Amino acid sequence: MIDLAALLLAGGRARRLGGAVKPLQTVGGRTLLDIAVGAATDAGADPIVAVGAELPSRGAVRWTREDPPFGGPVSAIVAGFAAATAAADSLPAWTLVLACDLPHAGSAVPLLTDAAALVPDEADAVCLGDPHSRPQFLVGLYRTRTLGRQIERMPRAGRDAAVRELVADLAVTVVGDPRAAALSSVGAAALSFDSAAALSFDVDTWEDLEAARRAGEDGNRE
């Protein structure tokens, strides 16, 4: 295991879900929030800070809120980082940033931690790649001191900022999704049909949620 803290992004308006509380939607009998908490816990993260309105969850989670609420993911990262720093006896080497909308977080996070243990010192972050190998910055591990420096540079505590502004100039290692690679090898039609099985698949719409439930959450398929 590597030394890390975890920031779980559990806020947002979920407009494409009609304002439903996305982290409390269930896949495989667990909420998306509990899947994220479980992934961070299994990785040995301490502390684990969730950002958003406090919700029922399993595991040892500290809650905080961005100011003002719904200030966007960068604002949430800024607030979560401050809370994690205040709670930790010393800064961990890495900080996990994880959106609470991934049914397969339980498999994605160990892929990242395994990679982080091997990357050179010059690497600032390790992020999961989507099926097109684009980095998913909200499914990533960041060197804590580097992330702290990036946060200090953000105006207005990151309010309404794009995530790409926070990660600008970082040396990011992209970890390929082995499931996406397997799907793409059998053709575009299969990739489209089975995309909900990819580790990077996230839930934004009711259709996504139903697809995730059909694909199954990792802990219930193994």
KACOR-V87867 format. One record per helix or strand. SS is the DSSP state (H for helix, E for strand). FROM is the first residue (numbers start at 0). TO is the last residue. Records with the same first field share a line. If there is no record, write none. Layout:
SS->FROM-TO + FROM-TO
This chain:
E->3-8 + 25-26 + 29-30 + 47-50 + 61-63 + 93-98 + 124-128 + 134-142 + 171-174
H->14-16 + 21-23 + 31-41 + 72-86 + 104-115 + 143-151 + 154-157 + 162-165 + 177-183 + 187-192 + 194-196 + 205-214 + 217-220
